[in-house]
Amino acid sequence: MDKGFVILAQNSSVNYIRCAELLAESIVRVMPDARVSLISNNKTNSTVWDKVIKLPYGDLGGFFNDWQVYEASPYEYTIKLEADMYVPRSIDYWWEILKSKDVVVSTTIRNFKQDISHIKTYRRFVVDNELPDTYNAITYFKKSETAKEFFDTVRFIFENWEEIKPEFKCNPDEPATTDFVYAIASHVVGVEKTTLPNFTQMSMIHMKQFINTMPTEDWTSTLVYEILPHTIRINTIPQIYPFHYHVKEFSDRIAEVFYE
């Protein structure tokens, strides 16, 4: 298979390029043959990348760059990951399960105890509008008509959000976030074509406050964590799924232990 991981990252007030470099390092640490490409207009000095690719249509700002990933990916089969993640164990077996599909957006998240979470505190837009509960942070696609339709739909929604927004139950000031746009696109293209809900292993640990029943969003000040050569442990529990650490400063802790 012509397969690889891509990370789309643009620096803002957060050094997302550094997050992306650390994520790529974590991938090749547990999957030495993996190919990982960066899609960005920012500079990187890391040698971990298979390819560094500029945004085909330039930096459109934040979430609005996301749809460019389909055209930019150099692979026939792609897994797109958000930059502020860490992969503690091989997920190479995912490819065999996903390769028969054109698009699969993850629909499963977990708390740090590794339990599947059904918390919808952050997803009122999805609940109120009865949309697929998709998480763009892990998205698989292969070059295909269905995948192109999906990302064309994502582009259309982003570019026309102010006109589209009144059709949905939401705050008039609701921004077009990638998760919400993916949910709408999944609904438009077809849930059966864009998700694989029984494949719950395609999931991530999501370290947001209410998913983990914590008093604040800064889990690093509440939970005990250990960063070890081959895993991350939270309150002594090894993290075995892609770890979406959410608190961006955690990337500095990863860098201190593994790479600097």
C-alpha positions in Angstrom: 0.0 0.0 0.0 1.1 3.5 -0.8 0.2 4.7 2.7 1.2 7.3 5.2 0.2 9.7 8.0 -0.2 13.4 7.5 -0.3 16.2 10.0 -1.6 19.6 8.9 -0.1 22.3 11.2 0.3 26.1 11.1 1.8 28.1 13.9 -0.4 30.6 15.8 -0.1 31.6 19.4 0.7 27.8 19.8 3.8 26.3 18.2 1.9 23.6 16.4 4.9 22.7 14.2 6.7 21.6 17.4 3.6 19.6 18.4 3.6 18.0 14.9 7.3 17.2 15.0 6.8 15.4 18.3 3.8 13.5 17.1 5.7 12.4 14.0 8.6 11.3 16.2 6.2 9.2 18.4 4.8 7.5 15.3 8.1 6.4 13.9 9.2 5.4 17.4 6.6 2.7 17.5 6.2 2.1 13.8 9.7 2.5 12.3 8.6 1.9 8.7 5.8 4.5 8.9 5.9 7.5 6.5 4.8 10.8 8.0 4.4 14.0 6.0 3.8 17.6 7.3 1.5 19.9 5.4 2.4 23.5 6.4 3.7 26.8 5.1 5.8 27.1 8.3 9.4 26.1 8.6 10.5 22.8 10.2 14.1 21.6 10.8 13.1 18.1 11.8 14.4 15.2 9.7 11.6 12.9 10.7 9.4 13.8 7.7 8.9 11.8 4.6 7.8 14.9 2.9 7.1 18.6 3.8 4.3 20.0 1.6 3.0 23.5 1.4 -0.7 24.2 1.6 -1.9 24.1 -2.0 -4.1 27.2 -1.6 -2.1 29.0 0.9 -2.8 29.7 4.6 -6.5 30.4 4.9 -6.3 30.6 8.7 -6.9 27.9 11.3 -9.7 25.4 10.7 -10.2 26.8 7.2 -7.1 25.1 6.0 -8.4 21.6 6.8 -10.0 20.7 3.5 -6.7 21.1 1.7 -5.4 17.9 3.2 -7.1 15.7 0.5 -5.2 17.3 -2.4 -2.0 17.8 -0.4 -1.6 14.3 0.9 1.1 12.5 -1.2 -0.3 9.1 -0.3 -3.0 6.9 -1.9 -4.1 5.9 1.6 -3.9 8.5 4.4 -4.4 8.8 8.1 -4.7 12.5 9.1 -3.9 13.3 12.8 -4.2 16.5 14.7 -0.9 18.0 15.8 -1.4 18.0 19.6 -1.4 14.2 19.9 1.1 11.4 20.8 1.0 7.8 19.6 2.3 5.5 22.4 1.7 2.1 20.6 1.6 0.9 17.0 -1.6 1.4 15.2 -0.3 -0.2 12.0 -3.1 -2.8 12.1 -5.6 -0.1 11.4 -4.5 0.0 7.7 -5.8 -3.5 7.0 -9.2 -2.7 8.4 -9.5 0.7 6.8 -8.2 0.0 3.3 -11.5 -1.2 1.9 -13.2 2.2 2.8 -12.9 5.5 1.1 -13.4 7.7 4.1 -13.5 6.9 7.8 -13.8 9.7 10.4 -13.4 8.5 14.0 -16.5 8.3 16.1 -15.0 7.0 19.3 -13.1 8.8 22.1 -11.9 7.5 25.5 -11.0 8.9 28.9 -7.6 8.3 30.4 -8.8 5.1 32.0 -9.2 3.8 28.4 -13.0 3.6 28.7 -15.2 4.7 25.7 -16.7 8.1 26.6 -20.2 9.2 25.7 -19.9 12.6 27.3 -21.5 15.2 25.0 -20.8 18.4 27.0 -18.6 19.8 24.2 -20.9 18.6 21.4 -24.3 20.3 21.7 -24.2 21.2 18.0 -24.0 17.5 17.1 -26.7 16.5 19.5 -29.1 19.3 18.8 -28.9 18.8 15.1 -28.8 15.0 15.2 -25.6 14.8 13.3 -22.9 12.0 13.3 -20.7 12.2 16.3 -17.4 12.5 14.4 -14.0 13.5 15.6 -11.8 15.0 12.9 -8.6 14.5 14.9 -8.3 11.0 13.4 -9.5 10.8 9.8 -8.7 8.1 7.2 -9.2 8.6 3.5 -8.0 7.2 0.2 -7.8 8.9 -3.1 -11.3 8.3 -4.4 -14.5 10.0 -5.6 -16.1 9.6 -2.2 -13.2 11.2 -0.3 -13.0 14.0 -2.8 -16.7 14.6 -2.4 -16.3 14.6 1.4 -13.5 17.2 1.4 -15.2 19.3 -1.3 -18.2 19.4 1.0 -16.0 20.4 4.0 -14.6 23.2 1.8 -18.1 24.4 0.8 -19.3 24.5 4.4 -16.3 26.4 5.6 -16.5 28.9 2.8 -20.3 29.4 3.1 -20.7 29.0 6.9 -22.5 32.3 7.5 -25.1 31.5 4.9 -25.4 27.9 6.0 -25.4 28.4 9.8 -29.1 29.6 10.1 -30.2 26.2 8.9 -28.9 24.6 12.1 -29.8 24.8 15.8 -26.9 26.8 17.2 -25.8 30.1 18.7 -25.9 32.8 16.0 -22.2 33.4 16.8 -21.3 29.7 16.5 -17.9 29.4 14.7 -17.3 26.8 12.0 -15.1 24.3 13.9 -13.7 21.3 12.1 -15.6 18.7 14.2 -18.9 20.4 13.4 -18.1 20.8 9.7 -17.0 17.1 9.5 -20.3 16.1 11.2 -22.3 18.0 8.6 -20.2 16.7 5.7 -20.6 13.1 7.0 -24.3 13.6 7.1 -24.4 15.0 3.6 -22.1 12.4 2.0 -23.6 9.6 4.0 -22.8 8.2 7.5 -22.4 4.7 6.0 -19.8 6.1 3.5 -17.8 8.1 6.0 -17.7 6.3 9.4 -17.0 2.8 10.7 -18.7 2.9 14.2 -18.0 -0.8 15.0 -14.2 -0.2 14.7 -13.9 1.4 18.1 -10.1 0.8 18.2 -9.8 3.7 15.9 -10.1 6.1 18.8 -8.1 8.5 20.9 -7.7 9.4 24.6 -9.3 12.9 24.8 -7.9 14.8 27.8 -10.7 17.4 28.1 -12.1 18.2 31.6 -15.6 16.7 31.6 -14.6 13.6 29.6 -12.2 12.8 32.5 -14.3 14.2 35.4 -11.7 16.7 36.4 -12.2 20.1 38.2 -10.3 22.1 35.5 -9.3 21.8 31.9 -5.6 21.7 33.0 -5.4 18.0 33.6 -1.6 18.3 34.1 -2.2 20.1 37.4 -4.8 17.5 38.6 -3.5 14.1 37.5 -0.2 12.3 38.1 1.5 11.6 34.8 4.7 9.7 33.8 6.4 10.0 30.4 8.4 6.8 29.9 10.4 5.6 27.0 7.6 3.4 25.6 4.4 4.9 27.0 2.7 7.6 29.0 1.0 6.7 32.3 -1.8 8.8 33.8 -2.5 8.0 37.4 -0.5 4.7 36.8 -2.6 3.7 33.8 -0.7 3.1 30.6 -2.1 5.0 27.6 -2.5 2.6 24.7 -4.5 4.7 22.2 -3.4 7.9 20.4 -3.2 10.5 23.2 -4.8 13.9 22.5 -3.2 15.8 25.3 -5.2 19.1 24.6 -3.1 21.1 27.0 -0.5 22.3 24.5 2.3 22.9 27.1 2.4 19.1 27.6 4.4 18.9 24.4 7.3 20.5 26.3 7.2 17.7 28.8 7.3 15.1 26.0 10.2 16.9 24.4 12.2 17.0 27.6 11.9 13.3 28.1 12.3 11.9 24.6 14.0 14.4 22.3 16.1 17.0 24.0 
